[in-house]
């Protein structure tokens, strides 16, 4: 109850655009060693994508499909 958000949240998180190719999402996840990426559109978060979702999809998928 005493913790502040800045103590456990990332100040500038890595994000991905809603229309990003799936391969780009995979590369970001591997590059930064992360399992979840916020999906943004017009500066607002519109969803989250996780590694399990990315691993289930074929590599040639054209978008995230949110």
ChimeraX attribute file (.defattr): number of C-alpha atoms within 10 A of each C-alpha:
attribute: neighborCount
match mode: 1-to-1
recipient: residues
	/A:1	3
	/A:2	4
	/A:3	7
	/A:4	8
	/A:5	9
	/A:6	8
	/A:7	8
	/A:8	8
	/A:9	9
	/A:10	9
	/A:11	9
	/A:12	6
	/A:13	9
	/A:14	14
	/A:15	16
	/A:16	21
	/A:17	19
	/A:18	20
	/A:19	14
	/A:20	14
	/A:21	16
	/A:22	20
	/A:23	16
	/A:24	14
	/A:25	22
	/A:26	17
	/A:27	11
	/A:28	17
	/A:29	18
	/A:30	12
	/A:31	9
	/A:32	9
	/A:33	9
	/A:34	13
	/A:35	15
	/A:36	17
	/A:37	19
	/A:38	17
	/A:39	21
	/A:40	16
	/A:41	12
	/A:42	8
	/A:43	8
	/A:44	9
	/A:45	14
	/A:46	13
	/A:47	13
	/A:48	15
	/A:49	18
	/A:50	15
	/A:51	15
	/A:52	10
	/A:53	12
	/A:54	19
	/A:55	11
	/A:56	8
	/A:57	11
	/A:58	10
	/A:59	13
	/A:60	9
	/A:61	12
	/A:62	12
	/A:63	15
	/A:64	18
	/A:65	9
	/A:66	10
